[in-house]
Amino acid sequence: MLELFTDQRVKSLVERTICLSGVARSGTTILGALVQSLKNVEYKFEPPSVAYLFHLIDRIPEKEWKYLYSDYLLEDILLPSLSGRGLNFNSNDWSYIFRSKGINDIKSQFLRSLRFQDIFDSLSEYTVAFKIPNISIRLRQFSSYFPSTRLLFTVRNPDAVLHSTMQRGWFRDRISDFATAGPLQCYHNALIPVNTPPHVAEAWLDMSEEARCPSSHWRC
């Protein structure tokens, strides 16, 4: 399987990927919907496997990290999207497919059951895009791995980000369910955001809601 990711078609697909990021509540979701509407762009809204992978980029050897990343793009994003099996039809979600695509854009995906080889042979026709907020501290190393990847980063007034985050209530108390705020890590038998800097982790559980918000205390 490792040989698959030395194939020039796969390497080209990975290199031209679009990565969207920014502090949570800064407009990444709206930007993602716009990118998803582009022709032949297969987009994934905050894929959890890729999110955790970014936060492990400095702990996994470069060759293995690149392999895992390429595999996620191909088999967890592109293939399920093109086959129609990974599309979201829940109209209550921001990632609802018809927020960005029309029925004519996706109807061909349901005319037959696509085989892996069918999709693999048409890789040059598609672009993979994904959105993951709060990974900017990982992007310098990521860009050294894939310098051709297009990075789109949203910027919003910090006060507006703080207000929007507090409206969500993600960090209201130390036992809140804030899983939607991003990947989590276990610290002293409690869950905290995985992008919490080490010098902040010790005090995080006793911080105020405002101080816990990324735009208030650390560079995300």
Buried (B, 14 or more C-beta within 10 A) or exposed (E): EEEBBEEEEBBEBBEBBBBBBBBBBBBBBEBBBEBBBEEEBBBBBBBEEBBBBBBEBEEBEEEEBBBBBBBBBBEBBBBBBBBBEBBBEEEEEBBBBEBBBEEEBBEEBEEEEBEEEEBBEEBEEBBBBBBBBBBBBBBEEBEEBBEEBBBBBBEBEBEEBBEBBBEBEBBEEEEBEBEEBBBBBEBEEEBBBBBBEEEBBEEBBEBEBEBBBBBBBBEB
